[in-house]
Amino acid sequence: MNTLSRPCPVCHASADRGRLFLEKNIDPAKLSSFSFSSRKAPEYMCHRLLQCTVCDVVYVDQPPAADELARAYHQADYDSAEEANDAAVAYLRAAQAVLAKLEKSGSALEIGTGTGIFLDCLRQAGFSELVGVEPSTAAIRAAPAHRRAWIREGVFQEVDFRPASFDLVCCFMTLEHVRDPRVIVEAALRLLRPGGAFIAVTHDYRSPVNRLLGKRSPIIDVEHMQLFSQPSVRRLLEDAGYRGVTVQAFANRYRLGYWLRLAPLPAAVKSMMSRLLGATGLERSRVSVNVGNMFVAGFKHD
C-alpha cells in the first residue's frame, strides 16, 4: 500500500483539499475471488475515501499499487455473462444519439470489454473493426470464440494502438477502477480520429438512490478507486479536451433476481425472497430501474 496520499485524480488538488467521505473498511477474511469481478454481490467494503472540495469527486487517497490492482483483476473470477448482456443492451440504447453524430462508424475500441458483448452490439450496428482490452482471464474465457478474436488480454496501454485510429472509444464501469482516470480519457482522445467520440458509464454517488443507501450502496466497494458525480465526470472530460460533453442518467434493465442480489437486505430475507421469485416464475422478469448510473460522452474536435 502506498503510504503517501495522492492528489485528486480529476483536478489534481492536493489531498488536504479533501474531506473525509468514508473511513477504510476492509475485512481480508471477506475478500474472495469475486471481489474484483463485475456485478458481484455487494460487499460494502472500501479503502479510505476523500471528497475533493474543488471538483466534487470522491477518491481513495492511498490506493493499492498499479501492479497489485492489475494482478487482482487478472485473477478475478467471472460469473455475470447474463447481466453483461443486459447491460450492453442498455448502454447501446443510451449511446444512440452519440452514434448518430459520428462522422464514421468503422473502428471501435472498448477498454474493459469483459466478454466483448458490447463489441458484438457495435458489429451489428455497422462497425467493422473491433478491439477490446480486458485484464480478466476468466471473462475472456467466458466469451464466445468469435469475440475472443477481438479481445487483447491485459491492462490498457495507449502505446499498443496507433494515434487517431478509432471512431469510437468505450469505457463502461471502468473509470472508477483505475488509479488515474485522466490517463484513460486523455489517451482515448489521442486515439480518436477527428469527429470521433468517447463514451463511458459510471456510477453517480450523488444520485438519490446512492445517497439514500449511503454505506449500504453497492458502489461502496473495495474495487472503486474513485466515485464520480455529474460535475466531476464532466470536468474530467472537459479538462482532457473533449467538446460537446454530455452527462445524463439512464436506466438499467436486469432480471428481478439480479436486482435482489444487489439489495441491501439480510441474507435470510434475500434467500426467502429468492425462493418466492423462483416459485412464482418472476425471478427472470426484467425490470428497468434508474439506480444512479450516468452515461457520459464527449467528442474530439475536427
C-alpha positions in Angstrom: 0.0 0.0 0.0 1.2 3.5 -0.9 1.5 5.4 2.4 1.5 8.9 0.7 -1.8 10.5 -0.2 -2.2 11.1 -3.9 -3.8 14.3 -5.2 -7.3 14.3 -6.6 -7.4 12.1 -9.8 -9.7 14.6 -11.6 -8.4 18.2 -10.8 -5.1 17.3 -9.1 -5.9 19.3 -6.0 -3.9 18.2 -3.1 -5.4 15.7 -0.6 -5.6 18.4 2.1 -8.3 20.0 -0.1 -10.4 16.8 0.5 -12.7 16.0 3.4 -13.3 12.5 4.8 -16.1 10.7 3.0 -15.7 7.2 4.5 -13.1 5.6 6.6 -11.3 2.5 5.4 -13.4 -0.7 6.0 -11.8 -3.8 4.6 -12.0 -7.2 6.2 -9.5 -9.5 4.5 -11.5 -12.6 5.6 -14.4 -11.4 3.4 -12.4 -10.9 0.3 -12.8 -13.6 -2.3 -12.0 -14.5 -5.9 -15.1 -12.4 -6.9 -14.1 -9.3 -5.0 -12.6 -7.8 -8.2 -15.2 -9.2 -10.6 -18.1 -7.3 -12.2 -21.7 -7.3 -11.0 -20.9 -9.3 -7.9 -22.9 -9.4 -4.7 -22.2 -6.2 -2.7 -19.5 -6.5 0.0 -19.8 -2.9 1.4 -16.1 -2.6 1.9 -13.8 0.3 0.8 -10.5 2.0 1.1 -10.5 5.4 2.9 -12.4 7.8 0.7 -11.9 11.6 0.5 -14.3 14.0 -1.2 -12.5 16.7 -3.2 -13.9 20.1 -2.3 -12.7 21.5 -5.7 -14.2 19.2 -8.3 -16.5 17.0 -6.2 -15.1 13.6 -7.0 -14.7 11.0 -4.2 -11.4 9.1 -4.3 -9.1 6.7 -2.5 -6.2 8.9 -1.3 -3.9 5.9 -0.7 -4.8 3.4 -3.4 -3.1 0.0 -4.0 -0.1 -0.1 -6.4 -0.9 -0.4 -10.1 0.6 -3.8 -10.4 -1.4 -5.0 -7.3 -4.7 -3.9 -9.0 -3.7 -5.4 -12.3 -3.0 -8.8 -10.6 -6.3 -8.7 -8.7 -8.3 -8.2 -12.0 -6.3 -10.7 -13.9 -7.0 -13.4 -11.2 -10.7 -12.5 -10.6 -13.4 -15.0 -11.3 -16.4 -14.2 -13.6 -20.0 -15.3 -13.4 -22.1 -12.4 -14.8 -22.4 -13.0 -18.5 -26.2 -12.7 -18.5 -26.0 -9.4 -16.7 -23.3 -8.2 -19.0 -25.6 -8.9 -21.9 -28.4 -6.9 -20.3 -26.0 -4.0 -19.5 -24.8 -3.9 -23.1 -28.4 -3.5 -24.4 -28.9 -0.6 -22.0 -25.6 1.0 -23.0 -26.4 0.7 -26.7 -29.7 2.3 -26.2 -28.2 5.2 -24.3 -25.5 5.6 -27.0 -27.8 6.0 -29.9 -27.7 9.8 -30.0 -23.9 9.7 -30.0 -23.6 7.0 -32.6 -25.9 9.1 -34.9 -23.4 12.0 -34.7 -20.3 10.1 -35.6 -18.7 11.1 -38.9 -17.6 7.5 -39.4 -18.6 4.2 -37.9 -15.7 2.0 -38.8 -13.5 1.2 -35.8 -14.1 0.9 -32.1 -12.1 0.2 -29.0 -13.6 -0.9 -25.7 -11.4 -0.5 -22.6 -12.6 -3.1 -20.0 -14.5 -5.2 -22.5 -15.4 -8.2 -20.4 -16.7 -10.9 -22.7 -16.9 -8.4 -25.6 -20.7 -8.3 -25.7 -20.8 -4.6 -26.4 -18.4 -5.0 -29.3 -20.9 -7.5 -30.7 -23.6 -4.9 -30.4 -21.4 -2.4 -32.3 -20.7 -5.0 -35.0 -24.5 -5.4 -35.5 -24.7 -1.5 -35.6 -22.3 -1.4 -38.6 -18.8 -1.2 -37.0 -16.3 -3.3 -38.9 -13.0 -3.0 -36.9 -13.4 -4.1 -33.3 -10.9 -4.2 -30.5 -11.3 -4.8 -26.8 -8.9 -4.8 -23.9 -9.7 -6.9 -20.8 -7.4 -7.9 -17.8 -9.6 -10.8 -16.6 -8.6 -14.2 -17.9 -11.9 -15.6 -16.7 -14.0 -13.0 -18.5 -12.2 -13.7 -21.8 -12.6 -17.4 -21.3 -16.4 -16.9 -20.9 -16.6 -15.1 -24.3 -17.7 -16.9 -27.4 -14.9 -17.8 -29.8 -15.7 -15.2 -32.4 -15.4 -12.4 -29.7 -12.2 -13.7 -28.2 -10.6 -12.9 -31.6 -11.3 -9.2 -30.8 -10.0 -9.2 -27.3 -6.5 -8.4 -26.1 -5.8 -9.7 -22.6 -4.1 -7.2 -20.2 -4.3 -3.7 -18.9 -5.0 -0.9 -21.4 -1.8 0.8 -22.7 -2.0 3.6 -25.2 1.2 2.6 -26.9 -0.4 -0.6 -28.1 -2.5 1.4 -30.6 -1.9 3.9 -33.4 -2.9 7.5 -32.7 -6.1 8.7 -34.4 -7.1 5.2 -35.3 -10.6 4.8 -33.8 -14.0 6.4 -34.4 -15.3 5.3 -31.0 -13.7 4.5 -27.7 -15.9 3.0 -25.0 -15.2 2.6 -21.3 -18.1 1.2 -19.2 -17.9 0.9 -15.5 -14.1 1.1 -15.7 -13.1 4.7 -14.8 -13.9 4.0 -11.2 -11.5 1.1 -11.1 -8.2 2.6 -12.4 -5.7 4.6 -10.4 -5.7 7.5 -12.8 -8.8 8.1 -14.9 -7.2 11.1 -16.6 -4.7 8.9 -18.2 -7.5 6.9 -19.7 -9.6 9.8 -21.0 -6.6 11.7 -22.4 -5.2 8.6 -24.1 -8.7 7.9 -25.6 -8.7 11.4 -27.1 -5.4 10.9 -28.8 -6.6 7.5 -30.2 -9.7 9.0 -31.7 -10.0 10.3 -35.2 -11.3 13.9 -35.5 -15.1 13.7 -35.1 -14.8 10.6 -33.0 -16.4 10.0 -29.6 -15.6 8.7 -26.2 -18.4 7.2 -24.3 -18.4 5.9 -20.7 -20.8 4.7 -18.0 -20.0 5.5 -14.3 -21.8 5.5 -11.0 -23.1 8.8 -9.7 -22.6 8.9 -5.9 -24.9 11.9 -5.7 -27.8 10.1 -7.2 -30.9 9.8 -5.0 -30.6 6.0 -4.6 -26.9 6.1 -3.7 -27.5 8.9 -1.2 -30.4 7.0 0.3 -28.4 3.8 0.7 -25.3 5.5 2.0 -22.7 3.0 3.3 -25.1 0.2 2.1 -24.9 1.2 -1.5 -23.3 -1.3 -3.9 -21.0 1.4 -5.1 -19.2 1.3 -1.7 -16.7 -1.2 -2.9 -13.1 -2.2 -2.5 -12.6 -2.1 -6.3 -13.5 1.6 -6.6 -10.6 4.0 -6.6 -12.9 6.9 -7.3 -16.6 7.7 -7.5 -17.9 10.4 -9.7 -20.8 12.9 -9.6 -22.1 14.7 -12.7 -20.0 17.8 -12.2 -16.8 15.8 -11.6 -17.1 13.5 -14.5 -17.9 16.4 -16.8 -14.8 18.2 -15.6 -12.8 15.1 -16.2 -13.7 15.0 -19.9 -13.7 18.8 -20.5 -10.2 19.2 -18.9 -8.9 16.5 -21.1 -10.0 18.4 -24.2 -13.3 16.9 -25.3 -16.0 19.0 -26.9 -19.8 18.7 -26.6 -19.6 16.8 -23.4 -22.9 15.4 -22.2 -23.8 13.6 -18.9 -27.1 12.0 -18.3 -28.8 9.5 -16.0 -30.2 6.3 -17.6 -32.0 3.1 -16.5 -30.5 -0.4 -16.5 -32.7 -3.4 -17.2 -32.0 -6.6 -15.3 -33.9 -9.6 -14.1 -35.5 -9.3 -10.7 -33.2 -12.0 -9.3 -30.2 -9.8 -10.0 -31.8 -6.7 -8.5 -32.5 -8.7 -5.4 -28.8 -9.8 -5.3 -27.8 -6.1 -5.1 -30.4 -5.1 -2.5 -29.0 -4.2 1.0 -31.1 -6.9 2.8 -30.2 -9.5 5.3 -29.1 -12.8 3.8 -32.1 -14.7 5.3 -34.5 -12.2 3.7 -32.8 -12.4 0.4 -32.9 -16.2 0.5 -36.7 -16.2 1.3 -37.5 -13.6 -1.4 -35.3 -15.5 -4.0 -37.3 -18.7 -3.3 -40.5 -16.8 -3.7 -39.4 -15.3 -7.0 -38.3 -18.7 -8.3 -41.6 -20.3 -7.2 -43.7 -17.7 -9.0 -41.6 -17.5 -12.1 -40.8 -13.8 -11.5 -37.1 -14.3 -10.9 -36.3 -13.9 -14.6 -38.7 -11.0 -15.2 -36.8 -8.0 -16.3 -37.4 -4.5 -14.8 -35.8 -1.2 -15.8 -34.6 0.9 -12.8 -32.5 4.1 -12.6 -30.0 3.0 -10.0 -27.7 6.1 -10.2 -25.6 5.4 -13.3 -24.5 8.0 -15.7 -23.9 7.9 -19.5 -21.1 10.2 -20.4 -20.0 11.3 -23.9 -17.5 13.7 -25.5 -16.2 14.3 -29.0 -12.8 15.0 -30.5 -12.7 18.3 -32.3 -12.3 18.2 -36.0 
